[in-house]
């Protein structure tokens, strides 16, 4: 297992639409292992494959409380097949937009169809944190970030901040190469 680098805003790859997994084979199992390793190391509760630069429709998640047993969950080719009219608001964050949190409104209940690691079709009716998290991760597979759900003013501000930080990091990197 390998801890991978997580892509950070404004990395353009985060806007890519990920491809469906045709077969849950050894390469997908390896990808899932790396994703868990990277997610737990971060630490985070959810990760989409594109966040480590793999444009495949694969999501890992663990919503267990910090002190509790691990509860790893894998969703391959997840798809929302039903959603409630009722909405709920949760504060969200993202490993690709570190240390930025904002409230996002989404359907409170979603039914999600997906493949498990054995390639079997599963369905889950997600509520609460799972509903929020799975919608956030499915967004990633479609090149959508949670900041797309907030006001343009707030979004522009955070994109500007991260763009400036990325430019500064590149500059610092180049300065280091010269030294
Ligand atoms: Zn995210």
Backbone and ligand atoms as CSV (ligand in chain L), in Angstrom:
chain,resi,resn,atom,element,x,y,z
A,1,UNK,N,N,0.842,-1.202,0.000
A,1,UNK,CA,C,0.000,0.000,0.000
A,1,UNK,C,C,0.873,1.246,0.000
A,2,UNK,N,N,0.399,2.253,-0.674
A,2,UNK,CA,C,1.185,3.481,-0.815
A,2,UNK,C,C,0.332,4.695,-0.487
A,3,UNK,N,N,0.898,5.593,0.311
A,3,UNK,CA,C,0.243,6.884,0.526
A,3,UNK,C,C,0.533,7.764,-0.684
A,4,UNK,N,N,-0.521,8.215,-1.348
A,4,UNK,CA,C,-0.368,9.029,-2.558
A,4,UNK,C,C,-0.523,10.511,-2.222
A,5,UNK,N,N,-0.021,11.357,-3.121
A,5,UNK,CA,C,-0.236,12.793,-2.976
A,5,UNK,C,C,-1.677,13.118,-3.341
A,6,UNK,N,N,-2.296,13.980,-2.558
A,6,UNK,CA,C,-3.672,14.403,-2.837
A,6,UNK,C,C,-3.643,15.694,-3.659
A,7,UNK,N,N,-4.391,15.687,-4.764
A,7,UNK,CA,C,-4.462,16.883,-5.618
A,7,UNK,C,C,-5.169,18.000,-4.871
A,8,UNK,N,N,-4.633,19.202,-4.999
A,8,UNK,CA,C,-5.175,20.354,-4.283
A,8,UNK,C,C,-5.714,21.383,-5.277
A,9,UNK,N,N,-6.823,22.015,-4.938
A,9,UNK,CA,C,-7.357,23.142,-5.693
A,9,UNK,C,C,-6.214,24.122,-5.987
A,10,UNK,N,N,-6.039,24.685,-7.155
A,10,UNK,CA,C,-6.899,24.627,-8.347
A,10,UNK,C,C,-6.447,23.592,-9.387
A,11,UNK,N,N,-5.867,22.469,-8.976
A,11,UNK,CA,C,-5.412,21.434,-9.913
A,11,UNK,C,C,-6.546,21.066,-10.888
A,12,UNK,N,N,-6.266,21.217,-12.185
A,12,UNK,CA,C,-7.301,21.029,-13.208
A,12,UNK,C,C,-7.839,19.602,-13.249
A,13,UNK,N,N,-7.009,18.629,-12.823
A,13,UNK,CA,C,-7.455,17.235,-12.870
A,13,UNK,C,C,-8.692,16.996,-12.003
A,14,UNK,N,N,-8.873,17.849,-10.970
A,14,UNK,CA,C,-10.047,17.720,-10.103
A,14,UNK,C,C,-11.349,17.994,-10.858
A,15,UNK,N,N,-11.235,18.622,-12.043
A,15,UNK,CA,C,-12.423,18.954,-12.842
A,15,UNK,C,C,-12.722,17.894,-13.908
A,16,UNK,N,N,-11.894,16.840,-13.951
A,16,UNK,CA,C,-12.087,15.747,-14.911
A,16,UNK,C,C,-13.302,14.905,-14.519
A,17,UNK,N,N,-13.999,14.373,-15.526
A,17,UNK,CA,C,-15.068,13.408,-15.249
A,17,UNK,C,C,-14.439,12.018,-15.262
A,18,UNK,N,N,-14.606,11.270,-14.172
A,18,UNK,CA,C,-13.974,9.955,-14.053
A,18,UNK,C,C,-14.708,8.891,-14.854
A,19,UNK,N,N,-13.946,7.881,-15.301
A,19,UNK,CA,C,-14.510,6.804,-16.132
A,19,UNK,C,C,-15.044,5.656,-15.271
A,20,UNK,N,N,-16.156,5.039,-15.699
A,20,UNK,CA,C,-16.688,3.886,-14.949
A,20,UNK,C,C,-15.688,2.730,-14.945
A,21,UNK,N,N,-15.758,1.941,-13.885
A,21,UNK,CA,C,-14.926,0.746,-13.780
A,21,UNK,C,C,-15.651,-0.379,-14.522
A,22,UNK,N,N,-14.965,-0.987,-15.516
A,22,UNK,CA,C,-15.595,-2.053,-16.297
A,22,UNK,C,C,-15.572,-3.370,-15.526
A,23,UNK,N,N,-14.477,-3.608,-14.801
A,23,UNK,CA,C,-14.331,-4.864,-14.081
A,23,UNK,C,C,-13.565,-4.602,-12.786
A,24,UNK,N,N,-14.087,-5.150,-11.682
A,24,UNK,CA,C,-13.394,-4.982,-10.400
A,24,UNK,C,C,-12.278,-6.029,-10.338
A,25,UNK,N,N,-11.113,-5.636,-10.844
A,25,UNK,CA,C,-9.986,-6.574,-10.917
A,25,UNK,C,C,-8.893,-6.181,-9.918
A,26,UNK,N,N,-7.741,-6.821,-10.048
A,26,UNK,CA,C,-6.639,-6.592,-9.101
A,26,UNK,C,C,-6.177,-5.136,-9.103
A,27,UNK,N,N,-6.211,-4.486,-10.265
A,27,UNK,CA,C,-5.743,-3.091,-10.324
A,27,UNK,C,C,-6.682,-2.175,-9.530
A,28,UNK,N,N,-7.975,-2.492,-9.555
A,28,UNK,CA,C,-8.944,-1.696,-8.787
A,28,UNK,C,C,-8.743,-1.956,-7.291
A,29,UNK,N,N,-8.500,-3.214,-6.927
A,29,UNK,CA,C,-8.273,-3.550,-5.513
A,29,UNK,C,C,-7.027,-2.836,-4.991
A,30,UNK,N,N,-6.000,-2.763,-5.831
A,30,UNK,CA,C,-4.763,-2.055,-5.470
A,30,UNK,C,C,-5.048,-0.564,-5.291
A,31,UNK,N,N,-5.833,-0.005,-6.224
A,31,UNK,CA,C,-6.206,1.410,-6.150
A,31,UNK,C,C,-6.956,1.693,-4.844
A,32,UNK,N,N,-7.897,0.802,-4.497
A,32,UNK,CA,C,-8.690,0.969,-3.268
A,32,UNK,C,C,-7.776,0.926,-2.035
A,33,UNK,N,N,-6.809,0.023,-2.025
A,33,UNK,CA,C,-5.861,-0.063,-0.899
A,33,UNK,C,C,-5.083,1.249,-0.749
A,34,UNK,N,N,-4.587,1.753,-1.866
A,34,UNK,CA,C,-3.844,3.021,-1.835
A,34,UNK,C,C,-4.735,4.176,-1.370
A,35,UNK,N,N,-5.992,4.137,-1.794
A,35,UNK,CA,C,-6.924,5.206,-1.404
A,35,UNK,C,C,-7.175,5.191,0.100
A,36,UNK,N,N,-7.379,3.984,0.668
A,36,UNK,CA,C,-7.582,3.896,2.121
A,36,UNK,C,C,-6.346,4.383,2.871
A,37,UNK,N,N,-5.179,3.933,2.407
A,37,UNK,CA,C,-3.923,4.330,3.041
A,37,UNK,C,C,-3.787,5.859,3.041
A,38,UNK,N,N,-4.075,6.460,1.899
A,38,UNK,CA,C,-3.964,7.915,1.741
A,38,UNK,C,C,-5.017,8.639,2.581
A,39,UNK,N,N,-6.249,8.099,2.573
A,39,UNK,CA,C,-7.359,8.731,3.310
A,39,UNK,C,C,-7.122,8.690,4.816
A,40,UNK,N,N,-6.679,7.545,5.343
A,40,UNK,CA,C,-6.442,7.426,6.787
A,40,UNK,C,C,-5.257,8.288,7.217
A,41,UNK,N,N,-4.256,8.392,6.345
A,41,UNK,CA,C,-3.064,9.173,6.644
A,41,UNK,C,C,-3.385,10.676,6.710
A,42,UNK,N,N,-4.332,11.110,5.867
A,42,UNK,CA,C,-4.592,12.563,5.701
A,42,UNK,C,C,-4.853,13.332,7.008
A,43,UNK,N,N,-5.755,12.987,7.921
A,43,UNK,CA,C,-6.805,11.975,7.807
A,43,UNK,C,C,-8.088,12.590,7.261
A,44,UNK,N,N,-8.862,11.738,6.572
A,44,UNK,CA,C,-10.150,12.188,6.045
A,44,UNK,C,C,-11.169,11.084,6.162
A,45,UNK,N,N,-12.459,11.403,5.915
A,45,UNK,CA,C,-13.519,10.397,6.038
A,45,UNK,C,C,-13.974,9.890,4.678
A,46,UNK,N,N,-13.553,10.573,3.594
A,46,UNK,CA,C,-13.951,10.119,2.268
A,46,UNK,C,C,-12.926,10.551,1.238
A,47,UNK,N,N,-12.779,9.726,0.185
A,47,UNK,CA,C,-11.827,10.067,-0.878
A,47,UNK,C,C,-12.336,9.513,-2.205
A,48,UNK,N,N,-12.216,10.313,-3.251
A,48,UNK,CA,C,-12.541,9.853,-4.599
A,48,UNK,C,C,-11.208,9.619,-5.318
A,49,UNK,N,N,-11.182,8.608,-6.209
A,49,UNK,CA,C,-9.925,8.216,-6.863
A,49,UNK,C,C,-9.242,9.388,-7.573
A,50,UNK,N,N,-10.036,10.277,-8.159
A,50,UNK,CA,C,-9.450,11.413,-8.895
A,50,UNK,C,C,-8.618,12.304,-7.968
A,51,UNK,N,N,-8.916,12.262,-6.660
A,51,UNK,CA,C,-8.139,13.093,-5.729
A,51,UNK,C,C,-6.689,12.624,-5.603
A,52,UNK,N,N,-6.416,11.367,-6.022
A,52,UNK,CA,C,-5.019,10.932,-6.108
A,52,UNK,C,C,-4.620,10.781,-7.586
A,53,UNK,N,N,-5.375,11.448,-8.462
A,53,UNK,CA,C,-5.012,11.526,-9.869
A,53,UNK,C,C,-5.480,10.367,-10.734
A,54,UNK,N,N,-6.353,9.486,-10.177
A,54,UNK,CA,C,-6.865,8.339,-10.952
A,54,UNK,C,C,-8.307,8.615,-11.373
A,55,UNK,N,N,-8.548,8.877,-12.664
A,55,UNK,CA,C,-9.909,9.219,-13.079
A,55,UNK,C,C,-10.823,8.004,-13.232
A,56,UNK,N,N,-11.002,7.260,-12.136
A,56,UNK,CA,C,-11.892,6.090,-12.122
A,56,UNK,C,C,-13.016,6.351,-11.123
A,57,UNK,N,N,-14.193,5.753,-11.371
A,57,UNK,CA,C,-15.344,6.011,-10.490
A,57,UNK,C,C,-15.267,5.096,-9.255
A,58,UNK,N,N,-14.353,5.462,-8.359
A,58,UNK,CA,C,-14.131,4.691,-7.131
A,58,UNK,C,C,-14.079,5.655,-5.945
A,59,UNK,N,N,-14.800,5.288,-4.862
A,59,UNK,CA,C,-14.861,6.117,-3.659
A,59,UNK,C,C,-14.568,5.246,-2.441
A,60,UNK,N,N,-13.717,5.747,-1.543
A,60,UNK,CA,C,-13.526,5.076,-0.259
A,60,UNK,C,C,-14.056,5.993,0.842
A,61,UNK,N,N,-14.490,5.375,1.950
A,61,UNK,CA,C,-15.092,6.155,3.020
A,61,UNK,C,C,-14.955,5.422,4.347
A,62,UNK,N,N,-14.840,6.166,5.421
A,62,UNK,CA,C,-14.901,5.581,6.763
A,62,UNK,C,C,-15.470,6.641,7.691
A,63,UNK,N,N,-16.704,6.413,8.118
A,63,UNK,CA,C,-17.394,7.419,8.934
A,63,UNK,C,C,-17.359,7.057,10.412
A,64,UNK,N,N,-16.486,6.108,10.788
A,64,UNK,CA,C,-16.412,5.680,12.192
A,64,UNK,C,C,-15.888,6.822,13.060
A,65,UNK,N,N,-16.339,6.816,14.305
A,65,UNK,CA,C,-15.823,7.796,15.267
A,65,UNK,C,C,-14.336,7.510,15.490
A,66,UNK,N,N,-13.567,8.553,15.788
A,66,UNK,CA,C,-12.119,8.418,15.913
A,66,UNK,C,C,-11.670,7.263,16.799
A,67,UNK,N,N,-12.314,7.103,17.959
A,67,UNK,CA,C,-11.849,6.091,18.917
A,67,UNK,C,C,-12.343,4.693,18.540
A,68,UNK,N,N,-13.369,4.626,17.688
A,68,UNK,CA,C,-14.015,3.340,17.416
A,68,UNK,C,C,-13.251,2.469,16.435
A,69,UNK,N,N,-13.827,1.310,16.153
A,69,UNK,CA,C,-13.289,0.398,15.154
A,69,UNK,C,C,-13.369,1.049,13.773
A,70,UNK,N,N,-12.457,0.691,12.893
A,70,UNK,CA,C,-12.522,1.190,11.520
A,70,UNK,C,C,-13.747,0.600,10.813
A,71,UNK,N,N,-14.378,1.418,9.984
A,71,UNK,CA,C,-15.524,0.949,9.193
A,71,UNK,C,C,-15.317,1.318,7.726
A,72,UNK,N,N,-14.329,0.668,7.076
A,72,UNK,CA,C,-14.054,1.020,5.676
A,72,UNK,C,C,-15.210,0.645,4.745
A,73,UNK,N,N,-15.559,1.581,3.858
A,73,UNK,CA,C,-16.611,1.344,2.872
A,73,UNK,C,C,-16.079,1.702,1.488
A,74,UNK,N,N,-16.447,0.894,0.491
A,74,UNK,CA,C,-16.010,1.146,-0.885
A,74,UNK,C,C,-17.233,1.239,-1.792
A,75,UNK,N,N,-17.260,2.239,-2.634
A,75,UNK,CA,C,-18.346,2.407,-3.601
A,75,UNK,C,C,-17.727,2.509,-4.992
A,76,UNK,N,N,-18.031,1.517,-5.846
A,76,UNK,CA,C,-17.514,1.529,-7.218
A,76,UNK,C,C,-18.676,1.853,-8.164
A,77,UNK,N,N,-18.441,2.749,-9.102
A,77,UNK,CA,C,-19.490,3.241,-10.010
A,77,UNK,C,C,-20.751,3.680,-9.262
A,78,UNK,N,N,-20.623,4.432,-8.160
A,78,UNK,CA,C,-21.825,4.818,-7.408
A,78,UNK,C,C,-22.712,5.757,-8.223
A,79,UNK,N,N,-24.016,5.574,-8.048
A,79,UNK,CA,C,-24.989,6.326,-8.836
A,79,UNK,C,C,-26.186,6.625,-7.951
A,80,UNK,N,N,-26.631,7.863,-7.937
A,80,UNK,CA,C,-27.823,8.213,-7.151
A,80,UNK,C,C,-29.052,7.846,-7.968
A,81,UNK,N,N,-29.865,6.908,-7.435
A,81,UNK,CA,C,-31.040,6.481,-8.188
A,81,UNK,C,C,-32.316,7.112,-7.640
A,82,UNK,N,N,-32.236,7.690,-6.439
A,82,UNK,CA,C,-33.396,8.373,-5.875
A,82,UNK,C,C,-32.925,9.383,-4.835
A,83,UNK,N,N,-33.609,10.516,-4.766
A,83,UNK,CA,C,-33.250,11.502,-3.741
A,83,UNK,C,C,-34.500,12.146,-3.169
A,84,UNK,N,N,-34.404,12.556,-1.898
A,84,UNK,CA,C,-35.562,13.147,-1.231
A,84,UNK,C,C,-35.746,14.601,-1.639
A,85,UNK,N,N,-36.993,15.095,-1.555
A,85,UNK,CA,C,-37.252,16.523,-1.763
A,85,UNK,C,C,-36.731,17.293,-0.561
A,86,UNK,N,N,-36.805,16.618,0.579
A,86,UNK,CA,C,-36.336,17.240,1.813
A,86,UNK,C,C,-34.828,17.462,1.718
A,87,UNK,N,N,-34.377,18.635,2.138
A,87,UNK,CA,C,-32.940,18.913,2.094
A,87,UNK,C,C,-32.397,19.043,3.516
A,88,UNK,N,N,-31.082,18.920,3.640
A,88,UNK,CA,C,-30.455,19.210,4.922
A,88,UNK,C,C,-29.149,19.954,4.663
A,89,UNK,N,N,-28.717,20.666,5.675
A,89,UNK,CA,C,-27.514,21.495,5.553
A,89,UNK,C,C,-26.441,20.946,6.483
A,90,UNK,N,N,-25.273,20.654,5.903
A,90,UNK,CA,C,-24.143,20.173,6.706
A,90,UNK,C,C,-22.909,20.984,6.371
A,91,UNK,N,N,-22.039,21.160,7.351
A,91,UNK,CA,C,-20.763,21.799,7.079
A,91,UNK,C,C,-19.862,20.765,6.394
A,92,UNK,N,N,-19.279,21.136,5.246
A,92,UNK,CA,C,-18.418,20.215,4.519
A,92,UNK,C,C,-16.993,20.754,4.416
A,93,UNK,N,N,-16.075,19.816,4.266
A,93,UNK,CA,C,-14.686,20.149,4.002
A,93,UNK,C,C,-14.211,19.177,2.943
A,94,UNK,N,N,-12.972,19.326,2.465
A,94,UNK,CA,C,-12.487,18.465,1.390
A,94,UNK,C,C,-10.970,18.375,1.486
A,95,UNK,N,N,-10.431,17.174,1.337
A,95,UNK,CA,C,-8.974,17.001,1.409
A,95,UNK,C,C,-8.268,17.759,0.288
A,96,UNK,N,N,-8.993,18.089,-0.781
A,96,UNK,CA,C,-8.397,18.835,-1.892
A,96,UNK,C,C,-8.515,20.351,-1.704
A,97,UNK,N,N,-9.232,20.748,-0.627
A,97,UNK,CA,C,-9.368,22.179,-0.293
A,97,UNK,C,C,-9.108,22.282,1.214
A,98,UNK,N,N,-7.850,22.020,1.639
A,98,UNK,CA,C,-7.567,21.856,3.065
A,98,UNK,C,C,-7.965,23.067,3.910
A,99,UNK,N,N,-8.470,22.748,5.087
A,99,UNK,CA,C,-8.798,23.753,6.102
A,99,UNK,C,C,-9.801,24.794,5.641
A,100,UNK,N,N,-10.687,24.417,4.739
A,100,UNK,CA,C,-11.784,25.305,4.349
A,100,UNK,C,C,-13.096,24.560,4.571
A,101,UNK,N,N,-13.991,25.185,5.303
A,101,UNK,CA,C,-15.262,24.535,5.625
A,101,UNK,C,C,-16.400,25.488,5.332
A,102,UNK,N,N,-17.475,24.945,4.772
A,102,UNK,CA,C,-18.632,25.787,4.479
A,102,UNK,C,C,-19.891,24.919,4.504
A,103,UNK,N,N,-21.014,25.552,4.852
A,103,UNK,CA,C,-22.280,24.811,4.888
A,103,UNK,C,C,-22.807,24.597,3.468
A,104,UNK,N,N,-23.267,23.372,3.208
A,104,UNK,CA,C,-23.798,23.013,1.894
A,104,UNK,C,C,-25.172,22.364,2.068
A,105,UNK,N,N,-26.112,22.768,1.206
A,105,UNK,CA,C,-27.453,22.184,1.238
A,105,UNK,C,C,-27.557,21.094,0.173
A,106,UNK,N,N,-28.024,19.924,0.586
A,106,UNK,CA,C,-28.191,18.800,-0.345
A,106,UNK,C,C,-29.442,18.018,0.038
A,107,UNK,N,N,-29.942,17.137,-0.867
A,107,UNK,CA,C,-31.039,16.241,-0.479
A,107,UNK,C,C,-30.673,15.476,0.805
A,108,UNK,N,N,-31.631,15.361,1.722
A,108,UNK,CA,C,-31.352,14.745,3.031
A,108,UNK,C,C,-31.172,13.234,2.922
A,109,UNK,N,N,-31.887,12.617,1.974
A,109,UNK,CA,C,-31.831,11.157,1.819
A,109,UNK,C,C,-31.584,10.823,0.344
A,110,UNK,N,N,-30.606,9.948,0.086
A,110,UNK,CA,C,-30.374,9.501,-1.293
A,110,UNK,C,C,-30.236,7.980,-1.327
A,111,UNK,N,N,-30.756,7.379,-2.389
A,111,UNK,CA,C,-30.552,5.950,-2.600
A,111,UNK,C,C,-29.444,5.808,-3.636
A,112,UNK,N,N,-28.430,5.028,-3.267
A,112,UNK,CA,C,-27.245,4.909,-4.123
A,112,UNK,C,C,-27.041,3.459,-4.539
A,113,UNK,N,N,-26.871,3.261,-5.841
A,113,UNK,CA,C,-26.557,1.941,-6.389
A,113,UNK,C,C,-25.067,1.937,-6.697
A,114,UNK,N,N,-24.387,0.834,-6.388
A,114,UNK,CA,C,-22.937,0.787,-6.621
A,114,UNK,C,C,-22.481,-0.666,-6.683
A,115,UNK,N,N,-21.214,-0.865,-7.042
A,115,UNK,CA,C,-20.614,-2.201,-7.000
A,115,UNK,C,C,-19.730,-2.275,-5.766
A,116,UNK,N,N,-19.719,-3.445,-5.111
A,116,UNK,CA,C,-18.783,-3.634,-4.000
A,116,UNK,C,C,-17.477,-4.218,-4.545
A,117,UNK,N,N,-16.543,-4.508,-3.640
A,117,UNK,CA,C,-15.213,-4.990,-4.067
A,117,UNK,C,C,-15.268,-6.365,-4.728
A,118,UNK,N,N,-16.385,-7.092,-4.545
A,118,UNK,CA,C,-16.548,-8.375,-5.233
A,118,UNK,C,C,-17.221,-8.195,-6.600
A,119,UNK,N,N,-17.505,-6.925,-6.944
A,119,UNK,CA,C,-18.155,-6.665,-8.224
A,119,UNK,C,C,-19.654,-6.881,-8.191
A,120,UNK,N,N,-20.204,-7.065,-6.975
A,120,UNK,CA,C,-21.654,-7.288,-6.846
A,120,UNK,C,C,-22.386,-5.960,-6.711
A,121,UNK,N,N,-23.569,-5.876,-7.335
A,121,UNK,CA,C,-24.373,-4.664,-7.235
A,121,UNK,C,C,-25.001,-4.556,-5.856
A,122,UNK,N,N,-24.892,-3.387,-5.259
A,122,UNK,CA,C,-25.464,-3.124,-3.938
A,122,UNK,C,C,-26.278,-1.849,-4.008
A,123,UNK,N,N,-27.161,-1.688,-3.029
A,123,UNK,CA,C,-27.932,-0.459,-2.945
A,123,UNK,C,C,-28.022,-0.038,-1.491
A,124,UNK,N,N,-27.880,1.260,-1.232
A,124,UNK,CA,C,-27.993,1.743,0.136
A,124,UNK,C,C,-28.841,3.006,0.158
A,125,UNK,N,N,-29.701,3.080,1.184
A,125,UNK,CA,C,-30.469,4.312,1.392
A,125,UNK,C,C,-29.696,5.107,2.419
A,126,UNK,N,N,-29.077,6.190,1.979
A,126,UNK,CA,C,-28.175,6.943,2.844
A,126,UNK,C,C,-28.878,8.144,3.459
A,127,UNK,N,N,-28.658,8.326,4.769
A,127,UNK,CA,C,-29.182,9.492,5.482
A,127,UNK,C,C,-28.026,10.121,6.258
A,128,UNK,N,N,-28.261,11.288,6.832
A,128,UNK,CA,C,-27.281,11.913,7.720
A,128,UNK,C,C,-25.932,12.130,7.064
A,129,UNK,N,N,-24.873,11.828,7.825
A,129,UNK,CA,C,-23.501,12.067,7.344
A,129,UNK,C,C,-23.191,11.242,6.091
A,130,UNK,N,N,-23.692,10.002,6.038
A,130,UNK,CA,C,-23.434,9.162,4.857
A,130,UNK,C,C,-24.024,9.800,3.594
A,131,UNK,N,N,-25.238,10.362,3.726
A,131,UNK,CA,C,-25.889,11.004,2.574
A,131,UNK,C,C,-25.045,12.185,2.081
A,132,UNK,N,N,-24.584,13.003,3.003
A,132,UNK,CA,C,-23.751,14.159,2.654
A,132,UNK,C,C,-22.469,13.710,1.975
A,133,UNK,N,N,-21.797,12.752,2.619
A,133,UNK,CA,C,-20.486,12.307,2.176
A,133,UNK,C,C,-20.559,11.644,0.792
A,134,UNK,N,N,-21.532,10.772,0.595
A,134,UNK,CA,C,-21.605,10.062,-0.688
A,134,UNK,C,C,-21.940,11.036,-1.828
A,135,UNK,N,N,-22.760,12.036,-1.557
A,135,UNK,CA,C,-23.062,13.032,-2.601
A,135,UNK,C,C,-21.824,13.873,-2.915
A,136,UNK,N,N,-21.067,14.223,-1.870
A,136,UNK,CA,C,-19.823,14.990,-2.043
A,136,UNK,C,C,-18.836,14.196,-2.916
A,137,UNK,N,N,-18.722,12.886,-2.631
A,137,UNK,CA,C,-17.751,12.062,-3.373
A,137,UNK,C,C,-18.210,11.793,-4.812
A,138,UNK,N,N,-19.515,11.562,-5.005
A,138,UNK,CA,C,-20.020,11.349,-6.371
A,138,UNK,C,C,-19.808,12.620,-7.196
A,139,UNK,N,N,-19.959,13.776,-6.561
A,139,UNK,CA,C,-19.645,15.045,-7.230
A,139,UNK,C,C,-18.217,15.021,-7.781
A,140,UNK,N,N,-17.259,14.538,-6.939
A,140,UNK,CA,C,-15.854,14.477,-7.382
A,140,UNK,C,C,-15.726,13.674,-8.678
A,141,UNK,N,N,-16.478,12.569,-8.771
A,141,UNK,CA,C,-16.389,11.698,-9.954
A,141,UNK,C,C,-16.875,12.437,-11.201
A,142,UNK,N,N,-17.684,13.484,-10.984
A,142,UNK,CA,C,-18.204,14.279,-12.101
A,142,UNK,C,C,-17.460,15.608,-12.254
A,143,UNK,N,N,-16.336,15.739,-11.555
A,143,UNK,CA,C,-15.539,16.959,-11.667
A,143,UNK,C,C,-16.128,18.145,-10.912
A,144,UNK,N,N,-17.026,17.845,-9.973
A,144,UNK,CA,C,-17.688,18.905,-9.200
A,144,UNK,C,C,-17.108,18.948,-7.787
A,145,UNK,N,N,-16.877,20.159,-7.269
A,145,UNK,CA,C,-16.347,20.326,-5.913
A,145,UNK,C,C,-17.427,20.945,-5.020
A,146,UNK,N,N,-17.298,20.760,-3.703
A,146,UNK,CA,C,-18.381,21.263,-2.832
A,146,UNK,C,C,-18.498,22.780,-2.880
A,147,UNK,N,N,-17.402,23.453,-3.257
A,147,UNK,CA,C,-17.469,24.914,-3.352
A,147,UNK,C,C,-18.353,25.362,-4.522
A,148,UNK,N,N,-18.689,24.424,-5.434
A,148,UNK,CA,C,-19.611,24.761,-6.527
A,148,UNK,C,C,-21.031,24.941,-6.003
A,149,UNK,N,N,-21.275,24.468,-4.766
A,149,UNK,CA,C,-22.615,24.566,-4.182
A,149,UNK,C,C,-22.772,25.791,-3.284
A,150,UNK,N,N,-21.709,26.583,-3.122
A,150,UNK,CA,C,-21.811,27.767,-2.258
A,150,UNK,C,C,-21.912,29.024,-3.132
A,151,UNK,N,N,-22.023,30.178,-2.521
A,151,UNK,CA,C,-22.207,31.408,-3.306
A,151,UNK,C,C,-20.962,31.700,-4.144
A,152,UNK,N,N,-21.165,32.383,-5.274
A,152,UNK,CA,C,-20.071,32.692,-6.186
A,152,UNK,C,C,-19.020,33.557,-5.486
A,153,UNK,N,N,-19.492,34.447,-4.652
A,153,UNK,CA,C,-18.599,35.356,-3.938
A,153,UNK,C,C,-17.627,34.559,-3.066
A,154,UNK,N,N,-18.188,33.614,-2.288
A,154,UNK,CA,C,-17.353,32.786,-1.402
A,154,UNK,C,C,-16.435,31.882,-2.217
A,155,UNK,N,N,-16.990,31.322,-3.316
A,155,UNK,CA,C,-16.201,30.404,-4.149
A,155,UNK,C,C,-15.015,31.142,-4.780
A,156,UNK,N,N,-15.280,32.309,-5.357
A,156,UNK,CA,C,-14.210,33.090,-5.989
A,156,UNK,C,C,-13.101,33.388,-4.985
A,157,UNK,N,N,-13.521,33.686,-3.756
A,157,UNK,CA,C,-12.556,34.049,-2.721
A,157,UNK,C,C,-11.635,32.859,-2.402
A,158,UNK,N,N,-12.221,31.662,-2.243
A,158,UNK,CA,C,-11.408,30.490,-1.879
A,158,UNK,C,C,-10.536,30.043,-3.051
A,159,UNK,N,N,-11.064,30.125,-4.283
A,159,UNK,CA,C,-10.270,29.731,-5.462
A,159,UNK,C,C,-9.064,30.667,-5.599
A,160,UNK,N,N,-9.294,31.957,-5.381
A,160,UNK,CA,C,-8.229,32.958,-5.469
A,160,UNK,C,C,-7.138,32.662,-4.439
A,161,UNK,N,N,-7.573,32.345,-3.228
A,161,UNK,CA,C,-6.628,32.078,-2.148
A,161,UNK,C,C,-5.739,30.870,-2.478
A,162,UNK,N,N,-6.378,29.786,-2.975
A,162,UNK,CA,C,-5.617,28.569,-3.288
A,162,UNK,C,C,-4.754,28.745,-4.540
A,163,UNK,N,N,-5.204,29.547,-5.492
A,163,UNK,CA,C,-4.422,29.798,-6.708
A,163,UNK,C,C,-3.147,30.555,-6.347
A,164,UNK,N,N,-3.305,31.520,-5.453
A,164,UNK,CA,C,-2.162,32.316,-4.993
A,164,UNK,C,C,-1.169,31.411,-4.243
A,165,UNK,N,N,-1.698,30.547,-3.384
A,165,UNK,CA,C,-0.839,29.642,-2.600
A,165,UNK,C,C,-0.085,28.692,-3.521
A,166,UNK,N,N,-0.760,28.191,-4.578
A,166,UNK,CA,C,-0.128,27.256,-5.516
A,166,UNK,C,C,1.001,27.960,-6.271
A,167,UNK,N,N,0.752,29.208,-6.679
A,167,UNK,CA,C,1.773,29.981,-7.402
A,167,UNK,C,C,2.994,30.198,-6.511
A,168,UNK,N,N,2.728,30.539,-5.257
A,168,UNK,CA,C,3.795,30.788,-4.292
A,168,UNK,C,C,4.617,29.511,-4.083
A,169,UNK,N,N,3.932,28.358,-3.993
A,169,UNK,CA,C,4.612,27.073,-3.783
A,169,UNK,C,C,5.522,26.745,-4.969
A,170,UNK,N,N,5.038,27.027,-6.187
A,170,UNK,CA,C,5.841,26.786,-7.399
A,170,UNK,C,C,7.094,27.666,-7.373
A,171,UNK,N,N,6.890,28.932,-7.012
A,171,UNK,CA,C,7.992,29.892,-6.921
A,171,UNK,C,C,9.030,29.418,-5.903
A,172,UNK,N,N,8.536,29.024,-4.699
A,172,UNK,CA,C,9.433,28.558,-3.638
A,172,UNK,C,C,10.210,27.339,-4.105
A,173,UNK,N,N,9.501,26.421,-4.830
A,173,UNK,CA,C,10.127,25.209,-5.341
A,173,UNK,C,C,11.261,25.538,-6.292
A,174,UNK,N,N,11.005,26.517,-7.185
A,174,UNK,CA,C,12.014,26.915,-8.164
A,174,UNK,C,C,13.214,27.563,-7.475
A,175,UNK,N,N,12.919,28.385,-6.453
A,175,UNK,CA,C,13.988,29.049,-5.705
A,175,UNK,C,C,14.879,28.001,-5.062
A,176,UNK,N,N,14.237,26.948,-4.521
A,176,UNK,CA,C,14.983,25.864,-3.875
A,176,UNK,C,C,15.898,25.151,-4.875
A,177,UNK,N,N,15.354,24.918,-6.101
A,177,UNK,CA,C,16.157,24.258,-7.134
A,177,UNK,C,C,17.418,25.064,-7.449
A,178,UNK,N,N,17.260,26.389,-7.429
A,178,UNK,CA,C,18.382,27.266,-7.755
A,178,UNK,C,C,19.443,27.247,-6.644
A,179,UNK,N,N,18.998,27.111,-5.396
A,179,UNK,CA,C,19.927,27.196,-4.260
A,179,UNK,C,C,20.972,26.079,-4.257
L,1,ZN,ZN,ZN,-13.804,16.292,-1.421
